[in-house]
Amino acid sequence: MDNWLKSVIDTLKEAVVVIDQHLTFIYANPAVNTIGLDHAKIIGLNLFEVFPNLTYETSVFCQVMESGEPVIDREQTFFTYRGEMKTTLTSTYPLLKNGKVIGAFETFQDISNVQHVTEQLHQLQLKQKKTKRVKQNQSSNVSSNPFEDFIGNDQAILSIKSKLHTFANSPSPIFIYGETGTGKEVLVQSIHKAANHTTIPLVSQNCAAIPENLLESYLFGTTKGSYTGAEDREGLFEIADGGILFLDEINSLPKNLQAKLLRVLQDQKIRRVGGTKEISVNVRLIVATNTHPKNLLMKNEMRPDLYFRLSVLNIELPPLRKRKNDIPVLVDYFIKDYNRLFHKHVSGITDGALTKLMNYTWPGNIRELKNCMERIMNLKTSGCIDESDIDLQDLYQISEILQDSTHTQIEYNEDSSFKQMMEATEIQIIKQELTQTQGNISQASRNLDIPQQTLSNKIKKYHLENYILKIKLLKNG
């Protein structure tokens, strides 16, 4: 390998290994150390010495060298010669010379921690399903108000409440649109409570929270032996069988999974990753997005056929700035709730303080108001909340930053070079997309149609890390 090429590959964050036709390692870059190997010591070792649990039949290296075809983005779980279990996202390519395979090389990323977290989430979903069924069976004869947490007397909210019982007892899918923090998940919980069959499970998942390469197995499950280390495992559709599956940020699903989701909706059958058997499921699907459906279709983020299949029943949640008459009701609810949680005795809020809250635009919607009230209630012991207890300065600053990034025009001076103008334009586009996706780099990269690593590099280049932090603070606020 040329020295200049080796020096380039040595700096990559992705691990790269090369084997010859005898399955002997002839190169490994330092990033290989992330999975517990020593990139220098494995040189000259045979593939099966480094990975003793592999066999010729289970090795992707062997498969690629035999077929001459690459295997891209394969999730692999294996044990190293040190006995450490690792999971990687791997792409394997043949090395060809005069049309003959003379070796192969692999690039991979260690996703062991991500896989571990995903497995924990999966187990939590199973536990949640079992716990809910027990609790619901125990309280099936106790009447509860399905709207107790879905607060609001605004005309748009009252209109939604009037339809909830009808929507709750229909088998049709529901498509919910609302800005971040408008209460989409609370609405879904109310729909679940309003259903006549109170023992049905409700399983919720934010699609943007699961790495793209793990989404398919997380939704549809896996079959033992489908890849190295794979076990028989239920996906979310099987976990939610007989009940409701709520998928938030549905536009985070890549197009190939959107096609599979459409088939599940049509056939009510799923097939686990690596499996051939079709499994019947009876699942009511509710999906949500914080991007207007018109924009999703215009930007080609969602297949039109999937959108039309999902949007049989539509609900649009208005932002808090368009239902400000609900702020007093929400504030009263939060005061009572935090009095109970914090063992406080705050009696209410003054007219002046309430006016101060009413005059703010709340770009983070109800979630931001709730966060603000939680901060106030932590510091207040008793009496009424007054104007001096409310500090909205930081919130105004973040709001202005986000509004500026979305609405301001790019300005250049006469001394700006072409490169500076291009960089300014690029920064503006990246900021707008990060604002649109609430700081979700993975989703932003898909929207911009560039590799996630490329976008991450540009974020570092333009020092936009603090900008993302402010967006996420607002999202969580």
N, C-alpha and C positions, 0 to 999 in steps of 0.2 A: 504494500500500500504506500502511495506517495506520502512523503512527510507532511506536505501542506494539507492534503486531504485528511490525514490522521489527526493533525492538530485541530482541524475544524470539527471533526466528529467527536474528538475528546472533550470539547466544550459543550456539547449538547446535553440538555437535561434528560432527554429520552435515552434509555439504555439501548446500546447497539452491540450485538454479538454476531460473529461470522464463523461458520464451520466449513470444513472442506468435504470432499466426497467420501472421506473415511469417518465422518461425523466427529472430527477432532476440532476443538476450538482453536482458531488461528488469530482471532482478534476479539477484544472486548474493551469498551470505553469505560471510564471511571464511574459513569452513572449506573453501571451494573451493580455497584456496591450497595445501592439502595435496597436490593432484595437479599442482602446478606451474603453475597458472593464477593470474592476478591478478584478484581478484573485482571490482575497480573498473574495470580496463581492458577487460574483455570486454563490459561493458554497451554496447549499440548495435551489437555485432558480430553477424554472421550465424553460425548454427550451423556451417556448413561452413568458415567462416574460422577458427573456434576449433578445429575437429576436421577438418583437411583430408583425412584418409584415409577419412572417412565418405562414404557415398552415400545417396541417398534410400531405396534399398532396404535398406541395412544399418542405418539410423538407427532406434533405438527411439522417439525423439521423433516421427519421421514416422509410424511404425507406430501409435503411440498416438493421434496427432491424426487419422489417417485412420479408425481403427476406433472411437475414442471409448471404448476399454476400457483399463484400466491394465495394465501389465506389472510384476510385483512380484518382487523378489529375483533379478534377472538379472545374471549375471557378465559383465562386458564388458572387453575389452582393446582399447586404442586408442592412437593417437599424438596428442599435443597439437601445437599450432602451433609449439612449441619443439622438436619432434622427440623428446620423451620418451615412452616407452611406459609406460602405466599400466593397472592392472587395478582395477576397482571392483565393488562389489556394489550394484546400482542398482535403484531402484523409480521408475517413471515413471507419472504420472497426468495425465489430461486436465483442462483448465480449462474449465468449462461456464458459459454464461450463457444463460438462457432455452432450455436444451436444445441450444444450439449450441456447438461447440468453438471457443474463442477463443484457445487457447494450451495450454501444458502445463508441468508442473513436475516436477523430478527431485530425489530425495534419494539420496545415495550415500555410501559409505565406501571409502576407499582401502585395498585389500587387496593391493597390489603386492608388499609384503614377504612376506606370507603365501603368495601365489601362487608367489613365487620359492622359498621354502622347500619348498613342496609339490612343485614341479617337481624340486628337488634330491632330495627323498625318493623320488620316482618313479624318477629315474635311478639312485639308489642301489639300489632294489629290483631294477631290471633287471640292474645290475652284479652284485648279490649272487646273483641266480639263475644267471647265466652262470658266475660264479666257483665256486659250489657244485657245478654240474654237472661242471666240469672236475676239481675236486678229488675228487669222488665217483667219477668214471670212473677216475681215477688210483689210487684206493685201494679199488676195488670188491672186490678179492680179499683185502683185509686185514680180519680179524675185529676188531671193536671191541665193547666192553661198552656196551650202550645205557644202562645204569644208572650209569655212572661218575660223572656229575654229579648224579644224582638220589639224594641221600644220605639214609639213614635205615634203622633197624632196628625202628622202632615197628610194632606189629601192623597199624595202618591203612595204613602205607606199604608194608609187605610184601604186604598184600592187593592194593594197587594195582599193585605190581611184578609180581605173579603173573598179572595180566590184560593187561599191556602188550603182549605179543607177539600176543595175540588181538585186542586193540583196534587195534594197529598195522596189521594185515593185513586189517582189515574196511573196506569202502567206506563204511560208515555214518558220519554226523556224530557228533562228541563234544562234550558240554557239560561244561565244567569250572567248578566253583565253589570258590573259596578266598579267604580274606581277602588284603588287600594284603601282598605279601612272602612268601607261602607257597610260592612256587616254581612257579607255573603255566606260565611260559614254559620253564623247565628241564624240566618234565614233558613239554611238547609236543616239545621237542628229543629227549627220550628216546624218545617214540613214533615220531618220524621215524627215529631211528637203528635202532629195533627192526623197522622195516618190511623185508620181504624185498627190495623193489626199492630199493636204496640210492641209485640215481641220480635219484630223484624230487625235485623242488625243494620247499623249505619257505619260504614267504613269510609273514612276521609283520607285523601292524599293530595298534597300539592305536587303536581308533576314537575315543577321547576326545582324541587328539593332533592330529586333523585338524579344522579348522573345519567346522561343520555344513553351511555352504553349499557346501563343496568336496567333501564326502564322496561324493556320487553320482558325480561325474566321476572321483574317485580310485579308487572301487571298480570302475566299469563302463567307464571310458575316455571319450573324446570323439571327435566326428566333425568334420572340417574344415568350417568354415562354419556350425556349429551356433549359434555366437554370434561376435561380433566378436573376431578374434584366435585363435579356436579352431583347433587342429590335430588331425590323426589321431593318437591316442595310446592305447596300451593301458592298461587299468585293472588292478587287482590280480588280478581273476579270470583275465584273459588271461595275466598274468605267471606265475600259479601253475598254469596249465593242465598237466595231467598229474601234479600233485603235491598238496601240502597248503597250504591257506590258513588261517592262524591269526588270528582276529579277537578281540583282547582288549577288555574293557569293551564287550561287544556291546550292552549296554543303553543306550549312548550314541547308538545309531542312532535317528534320528527315526522316527515310525510309518510315514511314506510309504516310507522306505527299507527298513524291516522287511518291508513288503508286497512290495517288489521282490525282496528277498533270498529270501523264501519262494517266489516264482515261479522264481527261479534254481535253488533246491534241487529243485523239482518237475520243471522242464523241462531243467535243465542247459544253459540257453541264456541269453546276456546280450545286451543291446542298448545300444550306446554312447549317451551323452547326445547328442541331436540326430540320431541315426541311425535308420534304418528297418530295417536288415539285422540279422537274428538271428545271433549267433555261438555255435556250440557250444563248450562248455568241459567238461573232465573234471577237476573239482576236488573233493578231499576237504576238507570244512570242519570245522575245530575252533574252537570259540568258548569264551570264558571271561568270568567276571564275578566281582567281589568283593562282590556283593550276593546274599544268599540268593534262590534262584529263587522261593520262596514270597512274599518281599517284592516282588520284581519284578512278579509277577502281581497281588498285592494293591494295589500302587501304580499299576498300569496302565502300567508302564514298558516292558513287553514284550507283544507280541501273543501270546495263548495258543496260537494255531495255529502260530506260528513257534517258540515254546518247545518244543511237543510234537514238532515236526519235527526240531529240533536236538538234543533230549535222548534220542535213540535209545540212546546209550551215555553214562552219567553217571559222573563222577569228582568226589568231594568231597575236597579237600585239607584236613587238619586244621590248625588253628593251632598254633604252636610251644608255646604254653602247655598244650596237650593232648597233646603228645608230647615232654615234657621229657627223657625218657630218650635222645632223639636229640641233645641238646645236646653231650655229650662227643664223639660221633662227628663232628658238624659242626665243633666247635672244633678237633679234630685235623686235619680236612680243611683248614680255613682256615689253620691254622698252617703246614702243609706247602705250601699254595698260595702264601702270602705270603712264605715263606722263599725260594721259587723266584723270585717276581716281584721281591722287594726285595733279593735276595742276602743274606739274613740267616741266622743259625744259632740260632734259638730252638728249644730242645730239647723244650718241652712246656709244661704248665700244672700248678700245684700243686693239691692237693685243696681247699685253702681258697679259691683263686681260682675253681675250677670250681663250688664250692658257691655262691659269690657270684653267678655267672652263672645257676645253676640256680634261685635264689630270686627272680629278676626275672621279670616276667610277659611281656615281649617283645611288646607290642601291635603292633610293626612286623614281627614274625615273623622269618623267616630273614634277610630283607634287613637288618633292624635289627641282628641278631647279626653278620652279615657286616661291616656298617659299623663296629660296635664293635671287632671283631677287626682290621680294617684300621687303625683308629686306634691300637690297642695295638701292632700289629706295626710301624707307622711309627716309634714311639718306642722300641721294645725292640730291642736289638742282638743279645744272646745270652742264654743261660741259660733258666730257666723263668719263665713268666709267673706272678706272684704277686698277692696281693690289692691291694697298693699300686699295681699297674699298671692296675687297673680302676676307673674313675670313672663310676658310673652315676647321679650326682646329677642332671645335666641331663636324662637320660632319664626319671628318676622324676618330675621336675617337669612335663615335657611330657605324660607319661602321665596324671598327676593332672588336668591341665588338660582333656585330652580326655575323661577319664572323668566329670569334673564337668559338662562341657557336655552329656553324654549322659544322665546319671542324676539330677542334682540337680533339685529342684523350684524353681519360681520363687517368691521370697518378696517380700512387700510389707510396708511398715510403714503405720501408721494415717495418716501424713501424705502418703502417695503419692496423687498426682492420678490421674484416669482416664487422662490422656495418658501419664503415667509408667508406669502399669501396662501400657498397650497397647504402649509402646515396649519395656518389659522382656520382654513376651511375644514381640514380634517379634524381638528380639535372640536370645532362646532358640531360637526356631524356625529362624532363619537359621544359628545355630551348629550346631544338630543336623544340618541338611541339609549344611552345609559339612563337618562331621565325616564324615557318611555318604559323601560324594563325594570325600573326601581333598583338599578345597580346590579342586575343579573347579567354578568359578563357572558355566560354561556348563551343566553337567549339573545343578547345584543349581537354576538358574533354571528349567530344564525340569521338574524334579521339583516345584518350588513353583508352576509354571504362571504365572510372571511374566516379563516381558521381561528379558533379560540386563542391559540398561542400567539398568533399575529396581533390580535386585539390586545391581549395582555401586555405584549411588548410595547405597543403604542401607548397604553395607559401609563406604563412606567416611563416611557420616553417623555411624555408630556406632563408627568407628575400629577395624574388625575386620581391618585389613590384617596386623597382627602375629599375630593368631590364625590366619589362613590360612598365614602363613609357618611357624608352629610345626607346623601340620598337615602341611605339605609336607616339613618337615625330618624329621618322624617317618616319613612315607611313603618318603622317600629313604633313611632310616636303617634 
